[in-house]
């Protein structure tokens, strides 16, 4: 071997050793996720909060912000089975919501909470949407965990949601262990209200990242299909949850003490199974993660802060946002008072009376009928979601969106004029059928609002700022949380003065009428800001979003 060859081999070995050492050092040393000039300031000064939120984190090696072409290559079409597994978690989430809507208010009333104060417990929903969802959206956008951006939040949210469901279903049992009695259950009521808040707060940690996960890994041409599957799974979860709520589960499953215990326990099991399947089959592509320099505190106070992001949001985002405000005011009135309305107005019962009282038995029977109606609502939503794309293609996006709001208004106005028989008399078969029909028709606006606005918003935002789809999704959710806050705070005074929950439903119907008119006034069905484009052609194009 010549001296030159030996020198060359030594140089190669030294170079390889240095490369290996550099690579090992890069694995052992966290990389800076922000620039050296990043001030990391909160409210104009250094603070302990900014230090905690923006300390140098471990950045997973796979999370490199690629260019647009790389992002497009990695967002390849998702096979149908994986897409179904992704959206299956929505069925588990909606099953939990269904049991909360169907039995949440009656459970609190049975534990001694006055009817006029029930809506205050439902403050948990809007507060979680206003406070928790934006935080979760920001943190998940910046999450650089090896398990993914969104899946760690899905797992954590499932754990706390299951805990909340267990506490809510066993609140009366726990209360009796600590001194409650049949006449007074303050401890059980306190546990139930706390679990109510925990349930809404923790379930937001699942729902917000799940919608963002769809946008992360599914290409634009499949976004509509994914949102349609979300709507379908929402119907499945609603159907399962409300169907369980309409049965005497303690009779079918005698190892449970009460129907509520069985119902909330089964909902927790279903949630765990569906989220586990989602996390197992759906693998996230670690691309396009925002740097830590644009993380939690910086989003509020840097040049790319939330205020600027909101100002620069695409116009279709705000158009649909405004419509959702009025749509969801109506929806939340039925969420809070559907079962209570059937138990009180249709069956003339009262949940505050003792368990063996005829009024209490009539009330419980009305609650079960209300849950049966909500089951039909879910079935209608599932069926309607399958034909909605064809209806949009035939009649146009604007017409079908407006139609769904008018159906919502009808279903909320009619209950005001329905009155059951006098006490100790069962409602007639005709009245029961009318009640079930009103609740079932809610499937039409529910399917529409779970599909059309989210498809329009998601597509518009992804074209402008795909890295912040999680943040924009949680901000868009405020269009649903804000009206819930108004219903929760305003309903107690209305019920106290009128003694009739159907008055609250009537106001929700008037709000739905406003949302129907805004669909055409704001032209929310036009995705692009192009006033010269033929509207009918745009309607046809956007019907493909839902196919």
HUHUHU-V774966 format. One record per pair of residues at least 4 apart in sequence whose C-alpha atoms are under 6 Angstrom apart, sorted by sequence separation. I is the first residue (numbers start at 1). J is the second residue. D is the distance in whole Angstrom. If there is no record, write none. Layout:
# HUHUHU-V774966
I_J_D, I_J_D
This chain:
# HUHUHU-V774966
25_29_6, 41_45_5, 50_54_6, 51_55_5, 66_70_6, 84_88_6, 90_94_6, 94_98_6, 97_101_6, 98_102_6, 99_103_6, 100_104_4, 103_107_6, 109_113_5, 124_128_6, 127_131_6, 128_132_5, 129_133_5, 133_137_6, 136_140_6, 139_143_6, 153_157_6, 157_161_6, 167_171_6, 171_175_6, 176_180_4, 181_185_6, 192_196_6, 195_199_6, 198_202_6, 199_203_6, 204_208_6, 209_213_6, 214_218_6, 229_233_6, 230_234_6, 235_239_6, 237_241_6, 238_242_6, 239_243_6, 249_253_6, 250_254_5, 259_263_6, 272_276_6, 278_282_6, 294_298_5, 295_299_6, 298_302_5, 301_305_5, 309_313_6, 324_328_6, 328_332_6, 334_338_5, 337_341_6, 340_344_6, 341_345_5, 342_346_5, 343_347_5, 344_348_5, 380_384_6, 381_385_6, 384_388_6, 391_395_6, 392_396_5, 399_403_6, 436_440_6, 443_447_6, 448_452_6, 453_457_6, 454_458_6, 458_462_6, 461_465_6, 462_466_4, 469_473_6, 472_476_6, 478_482_6, 486_490_6, 487_491_6, 492_496_6, 495_499_5, 518_522_6, 519_523_6, 41_46_5, 108_113_6, 144_149_6, 175_180_5, 180_185_5, 294_299_6, 300_305_4, 344_349_5, 355_360_6, 392_397_5, 495_500_6, 519_524_6, 143_149_5, 250_256_6, 256_262_6, 299_305_4, 300_306_5, 343_349_6, 421_427_6, 495_501_6, 299_306_6, 353_360_5, 420_427_6, 42_50_6, 250_258_5, 140_149_5, 250_259_5, 350_359_5, 351_360_5, 140_150_6, 249_259_5, 349_359_5, 350_360_5, 349_360_6, 175_187_5, 351_363_6, 175_188_4, 349_362_5, 350_363_5, 349_363_4, 347_362_6, 172_188_5, 171_188_5, 347_366_6, 171_191_6, 343_363_4, 171_192_5, 343_366_4, 168_192_5, 342_366_5, 343_367_5, 168_195_5, 411_438_5, 30_58_5, 167_195_6, 339_367_5, 342_370_6, 164_195_5, 339_370_5, 164_198_6, 164_199_5, 408_445_6, 161_199_5, 161_202_5, 404_445_4, 160_202_6, 161_203_6, 157_202_5, 157_203_6, 157_205_5, 157_206_5, 153_205_6, 154_206_5, 150_209_5, 377_439_6, 381_443_4, 385_447_6, 373_436_5, 377_440_4, 380_443_5, 381_444_6, 376_440_5, 374_439_6, 377_442_6, 378_443_6, 373_439_5, 377_443_4, 381_447_5, 373_440_6, 133_204_6, 124_197_5, 128_201_5, 346_419_6, 347_420_6, 111_185_6, 345_419_6, 346_420_4, 125_200_5, 345_420_6, 348_423_6, 124_200_6, 111_189_5, 60_144_6, 59_144_6, 416_502_5, 169_260_5, 170_261_6, 169_261_4, 412_505_5, 413_506_5, 412_506_6, 169_264_5, 413_509_5, 412_509_5, 165_264_5, 166_265_6, 409_509_4, 409_512_5, 409_513_6, 162_268_5, 405_512_6, 405_516_5, 402_516_5, 402_519_6, 246_368_4, 246_371_5, 245_371_6, 246_372_5, 398_525_6, 397_525_6, 242_371_5, 242_374_6, 243_375_5, 242_375_5, 148_284_6, 239_375_5, 239_378_5, 94_234_6, 98_238_5, 238_378_5, 317_457_5, 75_217_6, 91_233_5, 95_237_4, 99_241_5, 397_539_5, 87_230_6, 90_233_6, 91_234_5, 94_237_5, 95_238_5, 98_241_5, 235_378_5, 396_539_5, 75_219_5, 94_238_6, 98_242_6, 91_236_6, 92_237_6, 91_237_4, 95_241_5, 235_381_6, 142_289_6, 235_382_5, 393_540_5, 142_290_5, 232_382_5, 393_543_5, 392_543_5, 328_480_5, 332_484_6, 325_479_5, 329_483_5, 389_543_6, 324_479_6, 389_546_5, 321_479_6, 325_483_6, 389_547_6, 96_267_6, 333_505_6, 92_270_6, 330_508_4, 92_271_4, 329_508_6, 330_509_6, 92_274_6, 330_512_6, 89_274_5, 326_511_5, 327_512_5, 88_274_6, 89_275_5, 326_512_6, 327_515_6, 326_515_5, 86_278_5, 323_515_5, 85_278_5, 320_524_6, 319_524_5, 316_527_6, 231_447_6, 231_450_5, 65_287_6, 63_286_5, 64_287_6, 65_288_4, 228_451_6, 62_286_6, 63_287_5, 227_451_6, 224_455_6, 101_335_5, 102_339_6, 110_351_6, 110_352_6, 33_291_6, 34_292_6, 212_470_5, 33_292_5, 34_293_4, 102_371_6, 224_545_5, 224_546_5, 225_547_6, 141_470_6, 137_470_5, 138_471_6, 137_471_5, 137_474_6, 134_474_5, 133_474_5, 130_478_6, 129_481_5, 126_481_4, 126_484_5, 126_485_5, 123_488_6, 120_488_5, 119_488_5, 117_492_5, 116_492_5, 116_495_5, 116_496_6
